[in-house]
């Protein structure tokens, strides 16, 4: 049986990455929606078998400048209230938190590079455990308060909320497990000005990628395969 996955994307270079083949292997037909250009309000919030919300360079608190963010939060609130399967990555995780009434705001530091995350006691029994202690790709300066109905699954030294779940139907990660080596190289090249602003050395980032990316790819496949299988059960 073919399942449907609607993917809300905010930039062509910030795409599904290594999650796409996992979705396809689990029988999902993927429909990518450019949330910055298409009418998000025209999407039925509960119809798709899965909604995935990806990252982006804007902040949830910038909805006056990017009104589609408000539309995405409306969709997510309805979907999450209906307990329909939902996955959020970075900005997507922040939008999920915002949709549930949690505060989303600038954090105390900008994280660019591969940083370890630690599973909580609840996370140790979840698919997120595959990332525990593993340096994973980070590229963000925003964070959020944990929504009331959410369970924290992972934290890091810089940010308390690296991953959360809502029941068995929703998963959100602040880091970028979907990031392939090719995507990372594109981000490094495109983000030269941002890297300079934060005194991040591009070659050092590439060295981290060479050291950690392959293990992250394995963890990503294991985690998302397990999560999707849980939805099917």
C-alpha positions as CSV (number, residue, x, y, z in Angstrom):
1,X,0.0,0.0,0.0
2,X,1.4,3.4,-1.0
3,X,1.5,6.0,1.8
4,X,1.7,9.7,1.3
5,X,4.3,12.1,2.8
6,X,3.8,15.8,2.4
7,X,7.1,17.6,2.9
8,X,7.2,21.4,3.7
9,X,10.4,22.7,2.4
10,X,11.8,26.3,2.8
11,X,14.9,26.2,0.5
12,X,16.0,23.9,-2.3
13,X,19.3,23.2,-0.6
14,X,17.6,22.3,2.7
15,X,15.8,19.2,1.6
16,X,15.1,15.6,2.8
17,X,18.6,14.4,2.2
18,X,19.1,10.9,3.6
19,X,15.5,10.7,4.9
20,X,14.0,10.5,1.4
21,X,15.3,7.0,0.6
22,X,14.1,5.8,4.0
23,X,10.6,7.1,3.3
24,X,10.5,5.6,-0.1
25,X,11.7,2.2,1.2
26,X,8.8,2.3,3.6
27,X,6.3,2.9,0.8
28,X,5.8,6.6,1.0
29,X,5.1,8.7,-2.1
30,X,6.8,12.0,-1.4
31,X,5.2,15.3,-2.3
32,X,7.4,18.3,-1.7
33,X,5.7,21.6,-1.1
34,X,7.6,24.9,-1.3
35,X,6.1,26.5,1.7
36,X,7.6,29.9,0.8
37,X,5.7,30.0,-2.5
38,X,2.7,27.6,-2.4
39,X,-0.5,28.0,-0.4
40,X,0.0,26.0,2.8
41,X,-3.6,26.8,3.8
42,X,-4.7,24.8,0.8
43,X,-3.2,21.6,2.3
44,X,-5.6,19.3,4.2
45,X,-3.8,19.2,7.6
46,X,-4.8,15.6,8.3
47,X,-5.1,13.9,4.9
48,X,-1.5,12.8,4.3
49,X,-0.1,9.8,6.1
50,X,2.9,11.8,7.2
51,X,3.9,15.5,7.2
52,X,7.6,16.4,7.4
53,X,8.6,20.0,8.0
54,X,12.2,20.8,7.1
55,X,14.7,23.5,8.1
56,X,15.1,27.1,6.9
57,X,17.0,30.2,7.5
58,X,14.1,32.2,9.0
59,X,12.9,32.2,12.6
60,X,9.5,31.2,13.8
61,X,9.3,34.7,15.5
62,X,9.7,36.3,12.0
63,X,6.1,35.5,10.9
64,X,5.4,39.2,10.1
65,X,8.2,39.0,7.4
66,X,7.4,35.4,6.5
67,X,3.6,34.9,6.8
68,X,3.8,31.3,5.5
69,X,5.2,30.4,9.0
70,X,1.8,31.2,10.5
71,X,0.1,29.1,8.0
72,X,2.5,26.2,8.8
73,X,1.8,26.5,12.5
74,X,-2.0,26.4,11.8
75,X,-1.5,23.2,9.8
76,X,0.7,21.7,12.5
77,X,-1.6,22.6,15.4
78,X,-4.6,20.9,13.6
79,X,-2.5,17.9,12.7
80,X,-0.9,17.4,16.1
81,X,-4.3,17.8,17.8
82,X,-5.5,15.1,15.5
83,X,-2.5,12.9,16.5
84,X,-1.4,12.4,12.9
85,X,2.2,11.4,12.2
86,X,4.4,14.4,12.0
87,X,8.2,14.9,11.8
88,X,10.0,18.2,12.2
89,X,13.7,19.0,11.6
90,X,15.4,22.2,13.0
91,X,13.0,25.0,11.9
92,X,10.4,22.2,11.6
93,X,10.9,21.3,15.2
94,X,10.6,24.9,16.2
95,X,7.4,25.3,14.2
96,X,6.0,22.3,15.9
97,X,6.8,23.7,19.3
98,X,5.4,27.1,18.3
99,X,2.2,25.5,17.0
100,X,1.7,24.0,20.5
101,X,2.0,27.3,22.2
102,X,5.7,27.1,23.3
103,X,8.0,30.1,23.0
104,X,10.6,30.1,20.1
105,X,13.4,32.5,20.4
106,X,17.1,33.3,19.7
107,X,19.4,31.1,21.7
108,X,22.5,32.0,23.6
109,X,24.9,30.8,20.9
110,X,25.0,29.9,17.2
111,X,25.9,26.2,16.7
112,X,27.6,25.4,13.4
113,X,29.4,22.1,13.3
114,X,29.1,18.5,14.5
115,X,28.2,18.4,18.2
116,X,27.3,15.4,20.4
117,X,23.7,15.1,21.8
118,X,22.7,13.1,24.9
119,X,19.6,11.0,25.1
120,X,17.4,11.6,28.1
121,X,16.0,8.6,30.1
122,X,12.9,8.7,27.8
123,X,15.1,9.2,24.7
124,X,17.1,6.1,25.6
125,X,14.0,4.0,24.7
126,X,13.2,5.9,21.6
127,X,14.6,6.0,18.0
128,X,16.7,9.0,19.1
129,X,18.9,6.7,21.1
130,X,20.8,6.0,17.8
131,X,22.2,9.5,18.0
132,X,23.2,9.4,21.7
133,X,26.8,10.6,22.2
134,X,27.3,10.9,18.4
135,X,28.4,14.2,17.0
136,X,25.6,15.3,14.7
137,X,25.3,18.2,12.3
138,X,24.1,21.5,13.9
139,X,23.4,24.7,12.1
140,X,21.1,27.0,14.1
141,X,21.0,29.8,16.6
142,X,17.3,29.5,17.7
143,X,15.7,27.4,20.4
144,X,12.4,26.8,22.0
145,X,10.7,25.9,25.3
146,X,9.4,22.4,25.5
147,X,5.7,22.2,24.7
148,X,3.6,21.0,27.6
149,X,2.4,17.8,25.9
150,X,5.9,16.9,24.7
151,X,8.5,14.5,26.1
152,X,12.2,15.6,25.8
153,X,14.3,12.9,24.2
154,X,17.7,14.6,23.8
155,X,19.8,17.5,25.0
156,X,23.2,19.0,24.4
157,X,25.7,21.1,26.4
158,X,24.3,24.2,24.7
159,X,20.6,23.5,24.3
160,X,18.3,21.6,26.5
161,X,15.8,20.7,23.8
162,X,17.5,18.8,21.0
163,X,14.7,16.4,20.3
164,X,11.2,15.7,21.6
165,X,8.2,13.4,20.9
166,X,4.5,13.8,21.3
167,X,3.0,10.4,22.0
168,X,4.0,7.9,19.3
169,X,2.9,10.1,16.4
170,X,5.2,13.1,16.4
171,X,9.0,13.5,16.5
172,X,11.0,16.7,16.4
173,X,14.8,17.1,16.2
174,X,16.7,20.4,16.5
175,X,19.8,19.0,14.7
176,X,20.2,18.0,11.1
177,X,20.5,14.2,10.8
178,X,19.2,14.4,7.2
179,X,22.4,16.2,6.1
180,X,24.4,14.3,3.5
181,X,28.0,15.1,2.7
182,X,26.9,16.8,-0.5
183,X,24.3,18.9,1.2
184,X,26.9,19.9,3.8
185,X,29.4,21.0,1.2
186,X,26.7,23.2,-0.4
187,X,25.8,24.8,2.9
188,X,29.5,25.5,3.7
189,X,29.9,27.2,0.3
190,X,26.7,29.1,0.5
191,X,27.2,30.1,4.1
192,X,30.6,31.7,3.7
193,X,29.4,35.0,5.0
194,X,27.7,33.5,8.0
195,X,30.8,31.3,8.8
196,X,32.9,34.4,8.7
197,X,30.5,36.3,11.0
198,X,30.8,33.5,13.6
199,X,34.5,32.9,13.1
200,X,33.9,29.3,11.9
201,X,36.6,27.9,9.6
202,X,35.2,26.1,6.5
203,X,38.0,23.6,6.3
204,X,37.5,22.7,10.0
205,X,33.9,22.0,9.2
206,X,34.9,19.8,6.3
207,X,37.3,17.9,8.5
208,X,34.5,17.3,11.0
209,X,32.3,16.1,8.2
210,X,35.0,13.6,7.1
211,X,35.2,12.4,10.6
212,X,31.6,12.1,11.7
213,X,29.2,12.2,8.7
214,X,29.3,8.5,7.8
215,X,28.3,7.5,11.3
216,X,25.5,10.1,11.4
217,X,24.2,8.7,8.1
218,X,23.9,5.2,9.7
219,X,22.3,6.6,12.8
220,X,19.8,8.6,10.7
221,X,18.8,5.6,8.7
222,X,18.4,3.5,11.9
223,X,16.4,6.1,13.8
224,X,14.0,7.1,11.1
225,X,13.5,3.5,9.9
226,X,12.6,2.5,13.5
227,X,10.3,5.5,13.9
228,X,8.4,4.8,10.6
229,X,8.1,1.2,11.6
230,X,6.5,2.3,14.8
231,X,3.9,4.3,12.9
232,X,3.1,1.2,10.9
233,X,2.6,-1.0,13.9
